[in-house]
Amino acid sequence: MLNSKQKKQLRSLGNPLKPIFNVGKEGLSLNLISSLEDSLKAHELVKISVLKTAPNPVMELALDLASSTHSELIQVVGRSILLYKQSEKRKIHLT
């Protein structure tokens, strides 16, 4: 569990990131979740864009993605989701 200071630090690191994944009309698929897990292991901090054609609300998708990848939901702004999962080889050192 992250405290508010750590989430603030992650939000500032995630602000300039470009979305790596797009969630569209298919919604959440097993392929998307496995790719997202691999990306979280490699980068720790991942930004996801939700297209207007997505079948579910953005917040619902964000919570589903966080729970299915066992990651921490950092921020939802508009149609962008920011997820964090600490890897074994820590790339981001939180205070």
PEVEN-V823668 format. One record per pair of residues at least 4 apart in sequence whose ideal C-beta (glycine too) atoms are under 8 Angstrom apart, sorted by the first residue. I is the first residue (numbers start at 1). GAP is how many residues later the second one is. If there is no record, write none. Layout:
# PEVEN-V823668
i:I gap:GAP
i:I gap:GAP
This chain:
# PEVEN-V823668
i:1 gap:71
i:2 gap:4
i:2 gap:5
i:2 gap:8
i:2 gap:70
i:2 gap:72
i:2 gap:82
i:2 gap:92
i:3 gap:4
i:4 gap:4
i:5 gap:4
i:5 gap:90
i:6 gap:4
i:6 gap:88
i:6 gap:89
i:7 gap:4
i:7 gap:67
i:7 gap:68
i:8 gap:4
i:9 gap:4
i:9 gap:85
i:9 gap:86
i:10 gap:4
i:10 gap:35
i:10 gap:64
i:10 gap:65
i:10 gap:72
i:10 gap:74
i:10 gap:82
i:10 gap:84
i:11 gap:4
i:11 gap:63
i:11 gap:64
i:11 gap:71
i:13 gap:4
i:13 gap:32
i:13 gap:79
i:14 gap:31
i:14 gap:33
i:14 gap:60
i:14 gap:61
i:14 gap:68
i:17 gap:28
i:17 gap:29
i:17 gap:30
i:17 gap:65
i:18 gap:29
i:19 gap:28
i:19 gap:29
i:19 gap:30
i:19 gap:61
i:20 gap:19
i:20 gap:23
i:20 gap:26
i:20 gap:27
i:20 gap:28
i:21 gap:11
i:21 gap:14
i:21 gap:15
i:21 gap:18
i:21 gap:25
i:21 gap:27
i:21 gap:28
i:22 gap:26
i:22 gap:27
i:22 gap:28
i:22 gap:29
i:23 gap:4
i:23 gap:5
i:23 gap:9
i:23 gap:25
i:23 gap:26
i:23 gap:27
i:23 gap:28
i:23 gap:31
i:23 gap:38
i:24 gap:27
i:24 gap:29
i:24 gap:30
i:25 gap:26
i:25 gap:28
i:25 gap:29
i:25 gap:30
i:26 gap:6
i:27 gap:27
i:27 gap:28
i:27 gap:29
i:27 gap:34
i:28 gap:4
i:28 gap:5
i:28 gap:33
i:28 gap:36
i:28 gap:37
i:28 gap:40
i:29 gap:4
i:30 gap:4
i:31 gap:4
i:32 gap:4
i:33 gap:4
i:33 gap:32
i:33 gap:35
i:33 gap:36
i:34 gap:4
i:35 gap:4
i:36 gap:4
i:36 gap:10
i:36 gap:12
i:36 gap:29
i:36 gap:33
i:36 gap:47
i:37 gap:4
i:37 gap:32
i:38 gap:4
i:39 gap:4
i:39 gap:7
i:40 gap:4
i:40 gap:6
i:40 gap:29
i:40 gap:31
i:40 gap:43
i:40 gap:44
i:40 gap:45
i:40 gap:47
i:41 gap:44
i:41 gap:46
i:42 gap:45
i:43 gap:48
i:44 gap:40
i:44 gap:41
i:44 gap:42
i:44 gap:43
i:44 gap:46
i:44 gap:47
i:44 gap:48
i:45 gap:29
i:45 gap:37
i:45 gap:38
i:45 gap:39
i:45 gap:47
i:46 gap:36
i:46 gap:37
i:46 gap:38
i:47 gap:33
i:47 gap:34
i:47 gap:35
i:48 gap:17
i:48 gap:32
i:48 gap:33
i:48 gap:34
i:48 gap:35
i:49 gap:30
i:49 gap:31
i:49 gap:32
i:50 gap:4
i:50 gap:8
i:50 gap:11
i:50 gap:29
i:50 gap:30
i:50 gap:31
i:51 gap:28
i:52 gap:27
i:54 gap:4
i:54 gap:7
i:56 gap:4
i:56 gap:5
i:56 gap:8
i:57 gap:4
i:58 gap:4
i:58 gap:18
i:58 gap:20
i:58 gap:21
i:58 gap:23
i:59 gap:4
i:59 gap:17
i:60 gap:4
i:61 gap:4
i:61 gap:20
i:62 gap:4
i:62 gap:11
i:62 gap:14
i:62 gap:19
i:62 gap:21
i:63 gap:4
i:63 gap:10
i:64 gap:4
i:65 gap:4
i:65 gap:6
i:65 gap:8
i:65 gap:16
i:65 gap:18
i:66 gap:5
i:66 gap:6
i:66 gap:7
i:66 gap:17
i:69 gap:14
i:69 gap:16
i:70 gap:15
i:71 gap:12
i:71 gap:13
i:71 gap:14
i:72 gap:11
i:72 gap:12
i:72 gap:13
i:73 gap:8
i:73 gap:9
i:73 gap:10
i:74 gap:8
i:74 gap:9
i:74 gap:10
i:75 gap:5
i:75 gap:6
i:75 gap:7
i:76 gap:4
i:76 gap:5
i:76 gap:6
i:77 gap:5
i:84 gap:8
i:86 gap:4
i:86 gap:6
i:87 gap:4
